[in-house]
């Protein structure tokens, strides 16, 4: 699958329309150069989709969408099931691309992307027909006689999907599958740091879909902006808070609905009564898995003072055993960072903490001469003003802070701009649940961490700077459809609240208000007057007008 430079190219169903006449014709800015995070070698060059072509791709996707939405849901499910088979059949190949392009270990590629995605297909194929079925709205026959109502869920139309590089197949999949099952077309702009993964994911989808229904737009922010500016009906964005804000502003004037899944600065609260072996194992894995390049990564740990010494001992021991760096061999725990920019960002936070003489449980630092290997870093009781405490790190670094008690842990965990996820570690599940309810985040795990985005029937969402979008569960589907309410009425004549607005209507309405709001003894007081005018009201609204 991987091609050496210079290579094709662009997506998709009609690639010839988008290909430059020859790769040599392209200026370098039209090409994404894919470098191995492990050793910096050039793996491939992928042509960016010309910005000028994006509008045409959007139009083509819209055309394809009309016929796709007209298919019965069962037919769309069959197509998606077929895509699932191809995903399974090409799973090892996909894992190889994830490893080469993203620097992931095979364990990471398989357990966080390839395998959970099979469950995702199964969940949606089973659940989507029920979620999308017509809903009968119960109507009270006294208030609304001779009427019935239904809600039909219709696809938004064309969804712009803009995705990051850290889980470059599973994150797009979480939007692609429900979006397609709901009858949408998708204009997909993957990360410029994962174009090869995007290409194989697209190849897996394409054979079962109408040409152009899922259009792949390769490129960077310029293509991202073009996708947002195209004639779209909704946006599904996963990425940084900074980009999310830009997209929200860009779509606001057009009143286009935007689903935003943004960054995190996730806290772990370790209480005195926690199982410290499990807590230390979970926290170290949660902080360093995928090199900490995880929106759900554990970033700030708050341990209550009664458990602090024992917990720290265990964390140090586990950190000492973590395998990272180019010498770690095939089975490493911490992969290299995606690119040099990311490494600089992590190094800046780590260096600032060191400069402030913060005690290090693990020192961090670049490993090897080539690639983006960076050793885990962990700091104890950092100053509140440090970037490593306030900003998303997105790298293998976390902080450990000793706090007085549960109340302080909760208060500290709720500090900062982000509100994505948090974990609580305690042997007392009822206490864990109580603490969970005090945390201003979208997901709280008690005695676990960072893995719940793979639970397809549970919502994954954030608050504040972590965005307001929802991934997974019927709540995610709700962001990809719009509801149309249809009311059927077989009454004759006029409704009692229609014209004329005369004395008979006002007296009736007053009587009704009194009946509904007065105490028991006064309930009937307004009725005689109302009943007296009832015949006049019936007369006023019945019969032909000419
Ligand atoms: P990013 O915001 O830099 O880029 C995300 C995508 O947006 C890329 O495809 C990029 O090309 C595109 N883009 C950039 N500028 C754009 C613009 N002006 N208009 C339109 N598109 C634009 O993020 P990243 O570095 O790729 O990913 C890391 C971030 O994603 C982290 O903050 C992480 O926490 C977040 N993330 C969140 C979740 C979640 O579920 N909440 C999941 C994964 C990653």
Boltz pocket constraint, residues with backbone or C-beta under 6 A from the ligand:
constraints:
  - pocket:
      binder: B
      contacts: [[A, 162], [A, 163], [A, 164], [A, 165], [A, 166], [A, 167], [A, 171], [A, 189], [A, 190], [A, 191], [A, 192], [A, 219], [A, 220], [A, 221], [A, 222], [A, 223], [A, 224], [A, 225], [A, 228], [A, 238], [A, 239], [A, 240], [A, 241], [A, 242], [A, 243], [A, 244], [A, 246], [A, 247], [A, 261], [A, 262], [A, 263], [A, 264], [A, 294], [A, 295], [A, 296], [A, 392], [A, 394], [A, 420], [A, 462], [A, 466], [A, 471]]
      max_distance: 6.0
